[in-house]
Amino acid sequence: MDYNYSDELKTRLRRIEGQVRGVLRLMDEGKSCKDVVSQLSAVRNASDKAIAQIVAENLQRCILEEQEAGGDTDKLVREAIQLLVKSR
């Protein structure tokens, strides 16, 4: 099964990449622990949102495919929930 990730999602990940570079810059500049941790927290929150978006888009597609095939979608929902729980 091929996955097609949206440009919006890729843009979100590039923004996270920039945030990580910013954290490294703060560390290179010897900034305070508070500043570094604050920015890392922003990276984590942004990553969590990206994970949720990926799981939601995939789940939607998988449910539609499973419904078309006449299958049961409960297992797909459980797997998506497990992915989200595991990501935390």
ABEGO torsion letter per residue (X at the ends): XBBBBBAAAAAAAAAAAAAAAAAAAAAAAGBBAAAAAAAAAAAAAAAAAAAAAAAAAAAAAAAAAAAAAGBBAAAAAAAAAAAAAAAX
